[in-house]
Amino acid sequence: MNHTPVVFIHGTWLHALSWESWAERFASRGFLSFTPGWPGEPATVREMRNPSETLAGMGLDVLTDHYAEIVRSFETAPVIVGHSVGGLIAQHLIGANLGRAAVAIAPSPINDIPLPAPPARLWTPGRADDADPEELVPLSRKQFHHAFANTVAAEESDRLFERYVVPTPRRLLADLGHAGAVRSPRAVVDVGNADRGPLLLISGQEDLLVPDSVTRAVYKQYGDSTAVTDLKQFADRAHSLVIDSGWRFVADYVLGWLDERGLRAHPA
């Protein structure tokens, strides 16, 4: 019996381990779960917190090509689920007719959609105008709780930080248009493609890094396409909605959406 594969793409400042609960949940429903890391991503959070020349210079082009190759490798087209920059990549891939469907959770802005000024400042902690584009940008515990996991208690935030949080490439942040940088052409998504698979956009209404208003603006860009595009807003949820204690509500909503759209674990 064939099983529908699901490829999970993690976002900035998180390790691929951040999808562990989702992968188990989807597998329990009969899907084949895959959580491939970024190119050269170490197997553990501890290793990734050490300097890595491979990751330090990584940009959006390398990351997008990496996941495009992975998605193309499946005999059965996978569902793509992405968070943050992973959500942007998921949209880019489904817009290029790669994958069966896509779910973009708190996705980094696409096309000409800007980040509001305060979140843009939060996104690149310790920003310096003369910073080395090849370096990794870390988050402190305090920064993570303030900007990423701002709806959970400090104790839970600290647990999440220890288990999942890693530095992210400054070059990637620049490619996403943060800190006033020019956004990479790879952040452009074909929002008019009427032949693509279904797309679900998800936002957290207390998200400081990718505010709900940004995800709603993304949703509006798909207005002229006849392809299925849905939006789900979660009240009282922050950018940590895929890893914090409320992750199951989000994951189960996605599973329900897939079922409603006829995207089952065992395709006919």
N, C-alpha and C positions, 0 to 999 in steps of 0.2 A: 504494500500500500504506500502510495506517495504521501509525503508530508510537506506542507508549505513551509519553506524556510523564512526566517525573520532575521534580518541583519540589523543589529543595534550599533549606532554610531555615537560615541560619547562626545561631550563638548569640552570647552576650555576649562582648565584647572581641575579636571576630573580624570581619573584613571579608568581604563576599560572595566575594571572590577565594579565600577559604579552601577553596572547593569546586572549584577549577579542575581538580585531578587526578581527582576523582570524576566531574565532568561529562564529561571526556574519556574516562574508562574506561567509563561507561555509554553514551556515544555510540558507542563502538567496538563495543558489544554490540547496537546497533540502537535504543536508546532515544533519545527527544528530551530532552536535558538543559536545564534552565532553572535559573539561579541568581539570582533576583531579590533585590536588596538591600532593606533596610528603607526605609520612606518617607523621601525626602530624603537617602538615603545617597550620599555623593560617589562618583564612579567609581573613585577611587584611594585607597590607604591614606594617602598623603601628605596629600591634601586632608582626609580624615576626621580626621587628627590635629590639625587646626586647629579652633578653636571653631565649633560649628554650632548655631544657635538651633533649627533644625528638629529635630535629633536630641536636643538637650539635654532637652527637655520630654516626650519620647516615653514612653508607658506601654504596658502589656501590651494594653490595649484597642485602641489604634491599630494596634499591630503585628499583633494577631490579625485584625482587620478587613481589614487590608491583604492578608494572605495568603489569607484566605477569598475575597476578591474575585478574586485571581489564580487560585485553584483553580477557582472557578466559571466562569472565562472560557474554559476548555478545552472543546472539543466532546467529546473523549475524556477521561474522568475520569483524572487523573494519580495516580501514586504520589507520596507525600509523604515526604521524608527530612529529618529535622531533628536538629540537635545542640544540646544545652543548652536554652536557652529555645525554640529551634526544635523540639526534641523535644517539649516541652510543647505548643506550638502544633499540631504534627502530630497529637498525640493528641486535642486539642480538636476539630480539624477532622474527623478520621475518626470521632470519637464523635458528631459532628453529621451523619454520612453524607456528608461532603464528601471526595472522593478515593476512589481504588480500593483503596488499601492505604497503610499508614503504617509508617515505621521511625523510632523514637525512640532516638537515641544519647546516652547520658549525659544524660537529660532532666531539666530542672529539676523539682522535686517538684510533684506535682499534689494537689488536694484538701487533706486535713488532714495530709499527710505532712511532717514537719519535716526541716530540715537538721540534722545533728548539730552541736553547738556549735563545735568547732574549724574545720570547713569553713565554717561561717557567718561566723566571724570573718575567715577568709581571703578570703571572697568580696567583701567591700567594703573594699578597702585604704584606709588613711588615713581610716577612718570618723570622722565627727564628728557628735555628736548634733544640733548646730545647722546641719548642712550644708544648702546650698541644694538643694532637690529638682530644680531646673531645670538643674543643672550636669552635666557629663560626668565620669566617674570613670576615670582612666587606670590602667594597670598599668605598673610599671617592669620592666626586663629581669629584675632579681632576683626580683621578685614572680612574674613569668610562669614563670620556671624553677622556683621553689619550689612554686608552687601549681597550675600549669596543665600544664607540660611536665616534671614531676618524674621521669619515667623515662628521659629522654634526656640525652645529654651537654650540657654548657654550650654548646659550639660549635653543635650542632644547634638548641638552644633559642634561641640568639641569631639564627640564620638565620630561624627561624620567626617570631620576634618582629618582625624587620625587614620581613618580607614580608606578614604577616597581622594583626598586633595593632593595635587601635585602642581609643580610650576608649569607654565604654558609658554610657548615661543612668542617673543615680542614681534617677530616678523609676521606671525599669523594674526596677532592683534592688529597690526598695521594694515594687513590685507583686508581685514574686516572693517576698516575705516575708523578705528578708535584713535583717540588723542589727536584728532585733526588730520590723520593720514588719508591719502587717496585710496579709496576702496579698490580692491582687485577686480578685474573683469570677471573672475570666477565667481564673484558674488552676484552676477547677473543670472536671473532665472527666466525661462520662457513661460511667462504666466498666461500666454494666449493659446497654448497648445491644447486643442480640444480632444486629442486622441490619447492623452496620457491616462494613467490609472487614477483612482480616487486619492484625494489628499485630505488629511485631517490636520488642522492647525490647533494647537493647544496653548493657552496662556495661563499664568498665575496672576491674579489681580493685585497681589502685593509684591510682584517681581520688580526689583530695583535695577537689575542688569538688562533685562529685555522686558520693559514695561508692557502691560496689557495693551496700551495704546499702539505700540509698535506692531504687535501681532495682529491687531485689528486693521492696521494700515496695510499689512501684508495681505490679509484676507480680501480687502477691497481691491487690491491689484488684480485679483483673479476674477473680478466681476464680469468681464467680457467673455470668459471662457465657458463653454457648455460642459466641460468636464466637471466631475463631482469635486466640490471643495466645501468642506465643513469646518466650522469653528466651534471650539468648546473652551469656555472660560471657567476657571476654578477660583472661587472666592477664597480669600484668606490664604493663598498659597504663594510662595516665593520661588526663586530660581531653583531652589533645592527640591522642588516637587517630585523629581524622579528618584530621589534617594532618601528623603526624610520619612518620618513615620507614617505619612499619608500616601506613600508611593502606590499602595495597592489600589486606592480609589482611582488613581489616574490610569494605572495599568489595566484594571478591569473595565474602565470606560473604553479604552482602546480596543480591548478584546470584544466588547459588545459592539463597537462601531464596525470592526472588521466583519463580524457575523451579520450585521444589518446590511452591509454592502456585499454580502455573498462571498467574502474572502475567508474561506474556511481552512481549518488545519489539514483537512484531507480533501484536496480538490478533486472534482469529478473527472 
